[in-house]
Amino acid sequence: MNILVLNCGSSSIKYKLFDMPDGGELAGGLLERIGEETSQLSHRAGGRKARVDGKVADHWEGLKWVVEALLHPEHGAIRDPSEIGAVGHRVVHGGEQFMGSVPITPEVVEAIREFSGLAPLHNPPNLIGIQAAQELLPGVPQVAVFDTAFHGTMPRYAYLYAIPYEYYQKYRIRRYGFHGTSHRYVSMRAAELLGRPLKELKLITCHLGNGCSVAAVRGGRSVDTSMGFTPLEGLVMGTRSGDVDPAIVPFLAREEGLSVEEVERVLNKKSGLLGLSGVSNDMREVERAAREGEERAEIALEVFAYRVKKYIGAYTAVLGGVDAIVFTGGIGENAYRMRERICEGLEGLGITLDPECNRRTVGRREGEIGRDDAPVRILVVPTDEELLIARDTLEVAGPKI
Ligand code: ADP
């Protein structure tokens, strides 16, 4: 059975077609710049690749392009749309309602729309993707897999902010956490690699990509995570500040003559690695600049590493000890020098890198990078959110297919 996984962003559609339950990837690609003058589809299936340029007005048209690419006689993967058995959608915000993946019904669509207020950049395009897929592939079961769902197990004391409780009741202001599919996938995979049941493990999973978050995972359940009400909280990211004193917001508004929205934009788009280094939001560029002697790039790397280190310490306390630290995401999987910086000085917690293994484990390779004699294991696990979405979709829609 083939399962199509869709991840619809504001101007892009990322997709993968899986042969389930094996998990073999039949095709995949990315359509970018939807709504702009020239849109671009990069598609691959088997060993074949194709690039199509043209104007794609909206997500409806975009999804048509995707289905056409999948059906293409030369670079396609299927002969008829009926070969798509189900569609799994990545949905960013499921509010407090969704603790797991669900079949998409009119009520679920309504709830996703309602949570758009909590994720104004993400839920609306996710919703358009769902509606487009329902129209283009009528009768095909559709499943929603939420980024927030994995963190639905956090205890009250971890998800509540110490602001007047009425604001939680009125606006549902609380920590939700994101990247849940990635934290869940790497936790499961880490247990397999460690050869121990997930139920017995205390893990700290570090998803370090353009967006970055850490999760404390006890027995396969998230008990705390660094992203909060929005994906702005927590670690230093490509362009996001992560944790700041909230009093900085009114201070900057006053001193710089900015509106609240403008300050929010500074914290989301002009901060993080980019804001500190003045070089780039891309870790590779920042590392290069630091090697060439750029002081601000070095500062960005120091602050980035220090923040991750602090969270590892905090979550070791939250979990009452830790069995393994797991690195994933573009930075977590590749930036071995950054992994070195993060783990440096954590020997007292039983966390010691093996420098050789660490250097060797790059380029979507999984493996152990901790010293054999250290009590805490350290793993690199390339994330695969799409595969987990496909598995959930099979499980949820399975009986209907
Ligand atoms: P997203 O969160 O958008 O999925 P990724 O997980 O691909 O992004 O992570 C992107 C980040 O990974 C960028 O900061 C990029 O510089 C970093 N990265 C990718 N490859 C390397 C590498 N070889 N060395 C250092 N950083 C890398």
Boltz pocket constraint, residues with backbone or C-beta under 6 A from the ligand:
constraints:
  - pocket:
      binder: B
      contacts: [[A, 208], [A, 209], [A, 210], [A, 211], [A, 238], [A, 281], [A, 282], [A, 283], [A, 284], [A, 285], [A, 287], [A, 329], [A, 330], [A, 331], [A, 334], [A, 335], [A, 336]]
      max_distance: 6.0
